[in-house]
Amino acid sequence: MANDHPIITLASRRAWECPWYAVRQDRIRLPNGTEGVYNVVEMHDAVWVVPVTTSGEIVLLWHYRYPLQAWGWELPSGRIEDGQSPEDAARRELAEEAGGAAQDWRFLLRAPTMKGIGDELAYLYLATGVRLGATQHEPAEVLTVHSLPAARVLAMARAGEISDAVSVLALLLAEPFLTVR
């Protein structure tokens, strides 16, 4: 049953695109035989990194997100470029956004981020032994880098102080591998 596809694509076209994502419009046949239209947001898959410094602190970003018109705490994250492995993308994003390089990497989970409207998959990683250096932010990345005690960050995740759901998921999945102080 897992391989059964009850909704059939009859036709597909690119309705809109920009450098970061596209909208595909599919004409579909539903299980009851009726036809309809389904719009799918197409995005590159992405990575989220839980960076733990050599002193055991977790690196968070205080990031301004224009679509939300709000600041929020989140983990380093970003898209996987064409031809790039998820782990290589995680290494690149950690370096660019937090100025970090890690001694050890652990894959935590792969999960869809917008299962009802899009095709992006999130690859979640734990990076330990992280040393911080210079960042390489893109012009639209308005953020600051902070290292906080692991216990504080996990409490923030549970209290709703970290609003990025994938960051919260990654932190909670990483918790069994952390020495929390």
N, C-alpha and C positions, 0 to 999 in steps of 0.2 A: 504494500500500500504506500510505502514511503516514496516509491518511484512513480506513483500515479499522478498525473497532471490533470485535474478536473476542469481547469480553465484553459481553453485553447486559444492561441494567438492566431488570428486570421490575417492580419496585416500590421505593419509597424512602420512608423516614420519618426524622424527627429523633428520635434515641434519647436524647440528652442535650445540654444547652447551658448555658453560663455567659456572662458578658459578653465573654470573650476568645476562646473557641472553642466548637465544637459537634461532636458525633459524629452522623454520618448513617449509618443502616444500610440498605444496599441488598440486595434479593433479586436475584440475578444468574443468568444462564445462561452457562455456560462453553463454550468452543469444542467440547468433546466432547458437548455437549447436556445435561450434568447441571446441576442448580441448586444454588446455595449462597448464603451470606450474606457480604457484604463491608462492613466498617466503615470509614468515611472520616472523618478529622479535618478539619473545615472551619475555616479560619482566614483572616483578612484577609491579603492579600499584605503584604510587609514590605520595608524598605529597610535597607541597611548602608552606612555612609559611611566612607571613608578620608580623615580630615581632616589636611591638611598645613598647618602654620602658616606665617606669613610668613617665619619663620627656617628653614623646611625640616624642622621636626620633625613627627612623626606623633603625633596625639592618641589615646591608648588609655584605656579605662576599666578600672579594677580593680573588678570587679562581683561581688557575692554573688548566686548563683543558688540559690534555695531548693530547687527540685526535685533539684538535685545535691548540696545541702548543702555547697557549696564556693565558694571565690573563684576568679576567673579573669580573664585579660586578654581584652578584646574591643573591637570598634569600636562607636561609637554606632550604634544600630539601633532599629527599632520598626515598628509596623504602619502601613499606609496606611489612613487613615480613609475612610469612604464619601464619594465625590465629590471626593477629593483625588488629584492626580496623584502619581506616584512621586517626581518631583523636588521637589515641594512638601513631601511627607512627609519626604524626606531633609533639606531645609532646616529643617523643624520639629524633627526628631529631633536634628540637630546642635546647634541652639539649646538645646533642653530638656536634653539629657543632658550636653553638653560646654560649653554656654554659647558656642558658636561661630557665626560668620557667615563665609561664604566669598565670595571675589571671583569664582572660576571653578568651574564644575561640568563633569564629564565622566562620561557614562554608560559603565559597564564591561561589564555583563552582566545578563541575567535568567535565573534558574535555579530549578528546584524544590528545596525544602529537605527534603522528606520524601516522596519519590516513591512509596514503597510503602504509606504509610498516610494521607497527607494531601494537600491541594491548595494549600498556601502556595507562592507564588513569591517569590523574593528579587530585588530590584532593587539592584544594586551600583553605587556612585558614588565617584568621586574628587573631593574638594573641596579646592581650593588657595587660597592667600592667606587662610588662616583666622586670624581674630583671636578670642581667647577673652574671655568676660565671665562674667556671672552665669548659673548653671544654674537649671533649673526641674524638679527631680526629683519624680517621683510618690512617695508614701509607701513603696511596695514596692521602689523603686529604691534599693538600698543600694550606693553606688559612690563612687569617687573618680576624679578626672580627672588624667591625667599626659601630659606632652609629652616624647617621647623621640627621640633621633636616629634618622633613617630606617633607617640601616644596622643599628642595634641591633634595631629592631622587625622588620625583615625576617629577621634572624638568629633572633629569638624565634619567628617564624612557622615557619621551617624546622626549628627544634630541638624543636618541640612544646610550647613554653612558652606559646603561645596555643592554648587548647583549643577555642575556638569555630571550627568548621570553615568556616563562611561568612565569618567575619572573615579567616581564613587565605587563603581563595580570593580575597577582595577585595584583600588586601594584595599577593598575588603577581600578580594581574592589573594592579594599579596600578604595580608596580615599573618597567615600561618608561617610564613618564611622570614618574618621580621623579628628582631630582638627589640621589643617595645620598651622604651624608657620614658 
